[in-house]
Amino acid sequence: MDERIIEYFVPEDVGKMRADKLFASVIEGVSRVRLQKAFDSGCVTFEGEVIDKRFKIPHSGWLRASLEEVFVEEAPKGNDIPLKVVYEDESIIVINKSSGMVTHPGNGTGEDTLVHALLHYCKGALSSVGLPDRPGIVHRLDKETSGLIVVAKTDLAHHTLAKAFSERTVKKRYLAIVSGVPKVLSGTCMERIGRHPTYRTKMSVQSKGREAHTDWKVLKVFGEKASLVECSIHTGRTHQIRVHMQNLGFPLLGDKLYGFRPNRFSELPIDRVFLHATHLSFAHPESGESLTFSEPAPNDFSDLMNALDEKIS
C-alpha cells in the first residue's frame, strides 16, 4: 500500500543539492510537473519535515513525496483479457496472474494490465480506494512474476486487507529458480532494502533501508548449476525476493536487473524472471474466515526444470 509514496534515501555524499533537482535526478517515471504539484501542495518531506523545492538537502536522510492527492490521471477502461480466477465472492477476487501482465497502469504501460482485465471482468465493481488507476489493488506482483494476487471489490474489503498486509498477517510463499546451489538447505535474510543510490530502477540492500524479512529453503538442486527455492516473505518490499537472493549470491534465473548471467545458461528456455507466487493465506476481510490458496508453478517452470535435469544427466 506504499505504492503512491515516492521515496529516496539521500546518501552522505550528495552535498547541498536542491530537493527538486535531486528528486528529478534519482526518481524514474515522475514528471517535473507532478513533482512541482507535490511541492506546491506541501506533499514533499525530508526526514518528516515539509520542504519546498528550493530546500537544499543538508545531510543524509529520507526524501519522500506523496503524489496520490496532487494529480489525477484518466481512469483506465475495462479490456476483455482472459483471467485465471481462483476464487471470487462479493468482496474479493483472487487471480492467478500470468507472467508478462503488469498489475496496474503506469508510465509506459498499455491497456493490457490486470486492472484493465478486472474492470471488464467485474464490470467496474472494484474498490474505489485506489482510484483512478488502481481500483481494488491492495498489493502487487512484478510484471514477470506469475501467481496469486488478491483484489478488493468493496472499500471495506480493501481497507481490511490493507490493514492485514500492514500488520503482516497475510502469509505469502513463492517459488524461485536461482543460479547456483546454497551450501545450506534453508535460511533467513533480514537485510534492509532501499532504492539503489545510483540505478533508479533498482532496489538494493542498504543499512538504512526499510526492514525486510525473507525465509527461504531449497526444494531441489540441479547439479551445481541451479536450485528450486521456496521463499516466504514477512514484509512486502519492492523486489524483495530478487534483492535478497542476489545478496545471498543466488540471483533468480532470468533476472538480469539483479545479477543473472545468461551466458552461463545458454540454450535453456529462460525468457523471464522465474518467480511464482504459489501460496496466499489470509482472513476474509468481511467474514473473518481463514482462506488459503495454492497454485502450482506454470508450465514454463517445469519446462525449465526438465531442461536443467537434462543438462546434468
Helices and strands as residue ranges (DSSP letters): E 5-10, G 12-14, H 19-26, H 32-40, E 44-46, E 49-50, E 61-66, E 85-88, E 92-97, H 114-121, E 146-152, H 155-166, E 171-179, E 186-189, E 193-195, E 203-205, E 214-222, E 226-233, H 240-248, G 256-258, G 262-265, E 275-283, E 290-294, H 299-312
